[in-house]
Amino acid sequence: MIQQIIFPLIVCIAALASSMAVAAPAELAERAPDSYVVVKGDTLWDISGRFLKEPWRWPEVWRMNRDHIRNPHLIYPGQIIHLDRSGPYLSIGKSVGGAGGDGEIRPRIYYESLDTAIPTIPLKVIAPFLTRPLVIDGSTPEGAATIVATETNRLYLGKGDTIFAKDVRDDVDNWQIFRQAKPLVDPVSNEVLGYEAQYLGSARVTERTTPTTLEITDSVEEIGVGNLMLPSDRPMVFSYAPHPPSEIVDGRLVSIYRGVQETGKLSVVALNVGTNHGLEPGHVLAMFRNRGTATYTEGLAKETYDLPEKRYGMLIVFRVFDRVSYGLIMDTDGQAAVGDSVRNP
Protein backbone atom coordinates (compact mmCIF):
# COMPACT_ATOMS: atom_id res chain seq x y z
CA MET A 1 0.00 0.00 0.00
CA ILE A 2 1.30 3.43 -0.95
CA GLN A 3 0.11 4.79 2.38
CA GLN A 4 2.28 2.28 4.23
CA ILE A 5 5.25 3.40 2.19
CA ILE A 6 4.64 7.08 2.80
CA PHE A 7 4.12 7.00 6.58
CA PRO A 8 7.66 5.90 7.47
CA LEU A 9 9.02 8.64 5.21
CA ILE A 10 7.05 11.47 6.79
CA VAL A 11 9.12 13.80 8.95
CA CYS A 12 7.07 16.78 9.98
CA ILE A 13 9.52 19.46 11.12
CA ALA A 14 7.21 21.20 13.53
CA ALA A 15 10.11 23.10 15.11
CA LEU A 16 10.04 25.26 11.99
CA ALA A 17 7.10 27.07 13.51
CA SER A 18 9.31 28.65 16.17
CA SER A 19 11.11 30.65 13.49
CA MET A 20 7.99 31.78 11.62
CA ALA A 21 6.93 35.37 11.83
CA VAL A 22 3.30 35.48 12.94
CA ALA A 23 1.17 38.52 13.53
CA ALA A 24 -0.48 37.27 16.72
CA PRO A 25 -0.82 34.12 18.83
CA ALA A 26 -3.09 31.42 17.49
CA GLU A 27 -6.72 31.98 18.48
CA LEU A 28 -8.97 29.37 20.03
CA ALA A 29 -12.05 28.09 18.25
CA GLU A 30 -15.36 29.32 19.67
CA ARG A 31 -16.26 26.00 21.32
CA ALA A 32 -12.78 24.63 21.90
CA PRO A 33 -12.97 21.66 24.33
CA ASP A 34 -10.61 21.18 27.25
CA SER A 35 -9.61 17.78 25.88
CA TYR A 36 -10.28 15.43 22.98
CA VAL A 37 -9.86 11.67 22.59
CA VAL A 38 -8.22 10.77 19.28
CA VAL A 39 -10.18 8.31 17.14
CA LYS A 40 -9.31 6.35 14.03
CA GLY A 41 -9.67 8.47 10.90
CA ASP A 42 -8.63 11.74 12.59
CA THR A 43 -5.93 13.97 11.10
CA LEU A 44 -3.81 16.56 12.89
CA TRP A 45 -5.60 19.22 10.87
CA ASP A 46 -9.00 17.97 12.04
CA ILE A 47 -7.90 17.65 15.67
CA SER A 48 -6.36 21.12 15.66
CA GLY A 49 -9.52 22.51 14.07
CA ARG A 50 -11.43 21.50 17.21
CA PHE A 51 -9.19 23.80 19.24
CA LEU A 52 -8.00 26.55 16.86
CA LYS A 53 -9.65 29.01 14.49
CA GLU A 54 -6.79 28.37 12.05
CA PRO A 55 -6.02 24.64 12.14
CA TRP A 56 -2.91 25.02 9.97
CA ARG A 57 -1.16 26.77 12.88
CA TRP A 58 -1.02 23.57 14.94
CA PRO A 59 2.83 23.38 14.82
CA GLU A 60 2.92 26.58 16.89
CA VAL A 61 0.88 25.21 19.79
CA TRP A 62 1.97 21.59 20.29
CA ARG A 63 3.80 21.40 23.63
CA MET A 64 6.04 18.33 23.54
CA ASN A 65 9.61 17.58 24.46
CA ARG A 66 12.22 18.20 21.76
CA ASP A 67 12.66 14.54 20.93
CA HIS A 68 8.95 13.94 20.39
CA ILE A 69 8.12 17.17 18.55
CA ARG A 70 10.28 15.98 15.65
CA ASN A 71 7.46 13.68 14.68
CA PRO A 72 4.09 14.62 16.15
CA HIS A 73 2.60 12.19 13.62
CA LEU A 74 3.22 9.54 16.29
CA ILE A 75 -0.16 10.25 17.81
CA TYR A 76 -2.53 7.31 17.96
CA PRO A 77 -6.24 6.61 18.46
CA GLY A 78 -7.07 6.45 22.16
CA GLN A 79 -4.68 9.20 23.22
CA ILE A 80 -6.08 12.34 24.84
CA ILE A 81 -5.17 15.81 23.55
CA HIS A 82 -5.29 18.43 26.32
CA LEU A 83 -5.74 22.18 25.86
CA ASP A 84 -3.88 24.72 27.99
CA ARG A 85 -5.70 28.00 27.32
CA SER A 86 -2.86 30.16 28.65
CA GLY A 87 -0.89 29.69 25.42
CA PRO A 88 -2.83 28.23 23.92
CA TYR A 89 -0.91 24.94 23.97
CA LEU A 90 -1.83 21.40 23.05
CA SER A 91 -0.25 18.39 24.69
CA ILE A 92 -0.62 14.62 24.66
CA GLY A 93 -2.08 13.24 27.86
CA LYS A 94 -2.52 9.69 29.10
CA SER A 95 -4.13 7.15 26.83
CA VAL A 96 -7.67 5.98 27.41
CA GLY A 97 -7.58 2.87 29.58
CA GLY A 98 -4.96 3.72 32.18
CA ALA A 99 -1.72 5.50 33.01
CA GLY A 100 1.84 4.67 33.91
CA GLY A 101 3.22 3.99 37.35
CA ASP A 102 3.38 7.66 38.26
CA GLY A 103 -0.14 8.31 36.99
CA GLU A 104 0.95 9.99 33.77
CA ILE A 105 1.93 8.97 30.30
CA ARG A 106 4.50 11.21 28.66
CA PRO A 107 5.25 11.42 24.94
CA ARG A 108 7.10 8.26 23.96
CA ILE A 109 7.74 5.92 21.08
CA TYR A 110 4.78 3.65 20.40
CA TYR A 111 5.47 0.14 19.19
CA GLU A 112 2.52 0.09 16.84
CA SER A 113 2.22 -0.19 13.10
CA LEU A 114 2.95 3.23 11.63
CA ASP A 115 -0.09 3.02 9.40
CA THR A 116 -2.25 3.59 12.50
CA ALA A 117 -0.54 6.90 13.35
CA ILE A 118 -2.43 10.17 12.85
CA PRO A 119 -1.31 12.05 9.70
CA THR A 120 -1.47 15.81 9.17
CA ILE A 121 -3.94 15.51 6.30
CA PRO A 122 -5.70 12.45 4.80
CA LEU A 123 -2.82 10.94 2.84
CA LYS A 124 -5.03 8.47 1.03
CA VAL A 125 -6.54 11.42 -0.83
CA ILE A 126 -3.22 12.72 -2.18
CA ALA A 127 -1.22 9.45 -2.31
CA PRO A 128 -1.89 8.94 -6.05
CA PHE A 129 -0.44 12.38 -6.78
CA LEU A 130 2.84 11.71 -4.96
CA THR A 131 4.09 8.96 -7.28
CA ARG A 132 2.73 10.04 -10.65
CA PRO A 133 3.87 12.89 -12.90
CA LEU A 134 1.08 15.42 -13.18
CA VAL A 135 2.51 18.27 -15.25
CA ILE A 136 4.56 17.67 -18.41
CA ASP A 137 5.95 19.95 -21.10
CA GLY A 138 3.80 18.74 -23.99
CA SER A 139 0.70 16.72 -24.77
CA THR A 140 2.92 13.72 -25.63
CA PRO A 141 5.86 13.49 -23.20
CA GLU A 142 9.29 12.41 -24.39
CA GLY A 143 9.96 8.71 -23.84
CA ALA A 144 6.28 7.76 -23.67
CA ALA A 145 5.06 4.37 -24.89
CA THR A 146 1.66 3.94 -26.55
CA ILE A 147 -0.99 1.22 -26.21
CA VAL A 148 -1.65 -0.04 -29.74
CA ALA A 149 -3.89 -3.08 -29.21
CA THR A 150 -5.77 -5.24 -26.69
CA GLU A 151 -5.96 -9.00 -26.49
CA THR A 152 -9.71 -9.27 -26.96
CA ASN A 153 -10.22 -6.12 -29.06
CA ARG A 154 -12.40 -4.75 -26.26
CA LEU A 155 -12.80 -1.00 -26.31
CA TYR A 156 -11.86 -0.47 -22.65
CA LEU A 157 -9.94 -2.61 -20.19
CA GLY A 158 -9.23 -2.94 -16.46
CA LYS A 159 -7.08 -4.76 -13.93
CA GLY A 160 -5.85 -8.19 -15.09
CA ASP A 161 -6.38 -7.54 -18.80
CA THR A 162 -3.62 -7.79 -21.42
CA ILE A 163 -2.47 -4.87 -23.57
CA PHE A 164 0.15 -4.41 -26.28
CA ALA A 165 2.31 -1.30 -26.57
CA LYS A 166 4.99 0.19 -28.80
CA ASP A 167 8.13 2.13 -27.81
CA VAL A 168 8.45 0.23 -24.51
CA ARG A 169 11.98 0.57 -23.14
CA ASP A 170 13.87 -2.68 -22.63
CA ASP A 171 15.13 -1.62 -19.20
CA VAL A 172 11.71 -0.76 -17.70
CA ASP A 173 9.17 -3.37 -16.55
CA ASN A 174 6.66 -1.23 -14.64
CA TRP A 175 4.69 1.53 -16.34
CA GLN A 176 2.01 4.07 -15.51
CA ILE A 177 -0.84 4.67 -17.94
CA PHE A 178 -2.17 8.13 -18.78
CA ARG A 179 -4.82 9.73 -20.90
CA GLN A 180 -3.55 12.21 -23.51
CA ALA A 181 -2.47 15.26 -21.52
CA LYS A 182 -4.66 18.38 -21.52
CA PRO A 183 -3.38 21.96 -21.35
CA LEU A 184 -3.51 23.91 -18.08
CA VAL A 185 -4.50 27.44 -19.10
CA ASP A 186 -3.92 30.44 -16.86
CA PRO A 187 -7.38 32.00 -16.25
CA VAL A 188 -5.86 35.50 -16.23
CA SER A 189 -3.29 35.51 -19.07
CA ASN A 190 -4.70 32.56 -21.11
CA GLU A 191 -1.12 31.25 -21.29
CA VAL A 192 -0.56 27.48 -21.35
CA LEU A 193 1.31 26.71 -18.12
CA GLY A 194 1.88 23.02 -18.87
CA TYR A 195 0.00 19.85 -19.68
CA GLU A 196 -1.77 17.75 -17.06
CA ALA A 197 -1.52 13.99 -17.52
CA GLN A 198 -4.50 12.15 -16.04
CA TYR A 199 -3.52 8.86 -14.41
CA LEU A 200 -5.52 5.81 -15.47
CA GLY A 201 -3.62 2.85 -14.03
CA SER A 202 -0.42 0.81 -14.14
CA ALA A 203 0.92 -2.14 -16.10
CA ARG A 204 3.78 -4.65 -15.95
CA VAL A 205 5.70 -6.18 -18.86
CA THR A 206 5.00 -9.92 -19.17
CA GLU A 207 6.67 -10.66 -22.52
CA ARG A 208 9.29 -8.84 -24.59
CA THR A 209 7.44 -9.25 -27.86
CA THR A 210 6.80 -6.85 -30.76
CA PRO A 211 4.65 -5.02 -29.75
CA THR A 212 5.44 -5.55 -26.05
CA THR A 213 2.93 -7.56 -24.00
CA LEU A 214 1.85 -6.11 -20.63
CA GLU A 215 -0.68 -6.92 -17.92
CA ILE A 216 -2.73 -4.15 -16.30
CA THR A 217 -1.96 -4.34 -12.57
CA ASP A 218 -4.14 -1.44 -11.41
CA SER A 219 -6.80 0.81 -12.91
CA VAL A 220 -8.74 3.78 -11.62
CA GLU A 221 -10.49 4.44 -14.93
CA GLU A 222 -11.05 2.52 -18.15
CA ILE A 223 -7.94 1.97 -20.28
CA GLY A 224 -7.89 1.70 -24.06
CA VAL A 225 -5.93 1.90 -27.30
CA GLY A 226 -4.10 5.20 -27.73
CA ASN A 227 -3.44 5.79 -24.04
CA LEU A 228 0.14 6.72 -23.17
CA MET A 229 2.54 5.05 -20.71
CA LEU A 230 5.49 6.42 -18.73
CA PRO A 231 7.99 4.55 -16.54
CA SER A 232 6.82 4.22 -12.93
CA ASP A 233 8.52 6.46 -10.39
CA ARG A 234 9.45 5.59 -6.84
CA PRO A 235 7.25 7.08 -4.11
CA MET A 236 8.21 10.64 -3.18
CA VAL A 237 9.37 11.59 0.30
CA PHE A 238 6.59 13.82 1.59
CA SER A 239 8.04 16.00 4.35
CA TYR A 240 6.51 19.27 5.44
CA ALA A 241 5.17 21.41 8.24
CA PRO A 242 2.10 23.56 7.50
CA HIS A 243 3.19 27.20 7.27
CA PRO A 244 2.40 30.35 5.26
CA PRO A 245 4.61 31.31 2.29
CA SER A 246 7.47 33.69 3.08
CA GLU A 247 6.82 35.55 -0.18
CA ILE A 248 3.65 37.28 -1.37
CA VAL A 249 1.55 34.82 -3.38
CA ASP A 250 -1.35 35.92 -5.58
CA GLY A 251 -2.66 33.09 -7.74
CA ARG A 252 -5.76 31.50 -9.22
CA LEU A 253 -7.35 28.07 -9.39
CA VAL A 254 -6.52 26.74 -12.85
CA SER A 255 -8.41 23.46 -12.74
CA ILE A 256 -10.14 20.98 -10.49
CA TYR A 257 -8.83 17.46 -10.86
CA ARG A 258 -11.00 15.22 -13.06
CA GLY A 259 -12.26 18.22 -15.00
CA VAL A 260 -15.23 19.43 -12.95
CA GLN A 261 -15.93 23.16 -12.64
CA GLU A 262 -16.81 23.31 -8.92
CA THR A 263 -15.72 21.27 -5.94
CA GLY A 264 -15.48 21.22 -2.14
CA LYS A 265 -13.50 19.96 0.85
CA LEU A 266 -10.76 17.34 0.32
CA SER A 267 -10.67 17.96 -3.43
CA VAL A 268 -7.44 18.43 -5.37
CA VAL A 269 -7.01 21.66 -7.33
CA ALA A 270 -4.27 23.03 -9.61
CA LEU A 271 -2.94 26.57 -9.12
CA ASN A 272 -1.18 28.92 -11.55
CA VAL A 273 1.71 29.49 -9.13
CA GLY A 274 4.64 27.19 -8.37
CA THR A 275 8.31 27.16 -7.41
CA ASN A 276 8.87 30.21 -9.61
CA HIS A 277 6.61 32.07 -7.18
CA GLY A 278 8.25 30.74 -4.00
CA LEU A 279 5.76 27.95 -3.29
CA GLU A 280 6.79 24.67 -1.67
CA PRO A 281 4.97 21.64 -0.21
CA GLY A 282 3.38 22.50 3.13
CA HIS A 283 2.45 26.08 2.27
CA VAL A 284 -1.09 27.05 3.23
CA LEU A 285 -3.11 29.51 1.17
CA ALA A 286 -6.44 31.22 1.72
CA MET A 287 -9.10 30.92 -0.97
CA PHE A 288 -11.18 33.89 -2.14
CA ARG A 289 -14.36 33.85 -4.21
CA ASN A 290 -14.83 36.48 -6.92
CA ARG A 291 -18.33 37.88 -6.43
CA GLY A 292 -18.28 39.74 -9.76
CA THR A 293 -20.09 43.02 -10.34
CA ALA A 294 -23.53 44.41 -9.58
CA THR A 295 -25.48 47.12 -11.40
CA TYR A 296 -27.80 49.46 -9.52
CA THR A 297 -30.41 51.34 -11.53
CA GLU A 298 -32.13 54.48 -10.26
CA GLY A 299 -34.29 56.17 -12.82
CA LEU A 300 -32.19 56.59 -15.95
CA ALA A 301 -28.92 56.35 -14.07
CA LYS A 302 -26.97 53.12 -13.73
CA GLU A 303 -24.13 52.48 -11.35
CA THR A 304 -21.84 49.45 -11.53
CA TYR A 305 -19.99 48.16 -8.48
CA ASP A 306 -17.18 45.63 -8.21
CA LEU A 307 -18.22 43.46 -5.28
CA PRO A 308 -15.57 42.59 -2.68
CA GLU A 309 -14.10 39.11 -2.67
CA LYS A 310 -15.10 36.66 0.04
CA ARG A 311 -12.57 34.50 1.86
CA TYR A 312 -14.18 31.08 2.04
CA GLY A 313 -11.56 28.40 2.58
CA MET A 314 -8.03 27.13 3.04
CA LEU A 315 -5.85 24.73 1.09
CA ILE A 316 -2.48 23.12 1.67
CA VAL A 317 0.03 22.77 -1.16
CA PHE A 318 1.42 19.23 -1.47
CA ARG A 319 3.16 19.09 -4.86
CA VAL A 320 4.90 21.87 -6.79
CA PHE A 321 6.16 22.34 -10.34
CA ASP A 322 7.79 25.42 -11.93
CA ARG A 323 4.60 27.29 -12.79
CA VAL A 324 1.91 25.00 -11.42
CA SER A 325 1.19 23.51 -8.00
CA TYR A 326 -1.40 21.17 -6.54
CA GLY A 327 -3.28 21.76 -3.30
CA LEU A 328 -5.78 19.91 -1.16
CA ILE A 329 -8.80 21.93 0.00
CA MET A 330 -8.96 21.54 3.78
CA ASP A 331 -11.68 23.97 4.85
CA THR A 332 -14.46 25.63 2.86
CA ASP A 333 -17.89 27.10 3.45
CA GLY A 334 -18.90 26.75 -0.19
CA GLN A 335 -17.90 25.40 -3.59
CA ALA A 336 -14.48 26.24 -5.01
CA ALA A 337 -14.49 27.20 -8.68
CA VAL A 338 -11.95 27.66 -11.47
CA GLY A 339 -10.74 31.28 -11.42
CA ASP A 340 -11.01 31.75 -7.65
CA SER A 341 -8.06 33.55 -6.05
CA VAL A 342 -5.50 32.10 -3.63
CA ARG A 343 -3.31 34.29 -1.44
CA ASN A 344 -1.32 34.31 1.78
CA PRO A 345 -3.51 33.50 4.80
Sequence and secondary structure as in RCSB ss.txt:
>XXXX:A:sequence
MIQQIIFPLIVCIAALASSMAVAAPAELAERAPDSYVVVKGDTLWDISGRFLKEPWRWPEVWRMNRDHIRNPHLI
YPGQIIHLDRSGPYLSIGKSVGGAGGDGEIRPRIYYESLDTAIPTIPLKVIAPFLTRPLVIDGSTPEGAATIVAT
ETNRLYLGKGDTIFAKDVRDDVDNWQIFRQAKPLVDPVSNEVLGYEAQYLGSARVTERTTPTTLEITDSVEEIGV
GNLMLPSDRPMVFSYAPHPPSEIVDGRLVSIYRGVQETGKLSVVALNVGTNHGLEPGHVLAMFRNRGTATYTEGL
AKETYDLPEKRYGMLIVFRVFDRVSYGLIMDTDGQAAVGDSVRNP
>XXXX:A:secstr
 HHHHHHHH    GGGGGGS  SS   B TT  SEEE  TT  HHHHHHHHBSSGGGGGGTB   HHHHT TT  
 TT EEEEETTTTEEEE   TT   TTS   S    S GGGS  SS HHHHHHHHSS  EESSSS TT EEEEEE
SS  SSB TT EEEEES  TT  EEEEEEEEEEEE TTT  EEEEEEEEEEEEEEEE  SSEEEEEEEESS B T
T EEEE           B  SS  EEEEEEETTS SEE TT EEEES  GGGT  TTBEEEEEE   EEEEEETT
EEEEEE   EEEEEEEEEEE SS EEEEEEEESS EETT EEE  
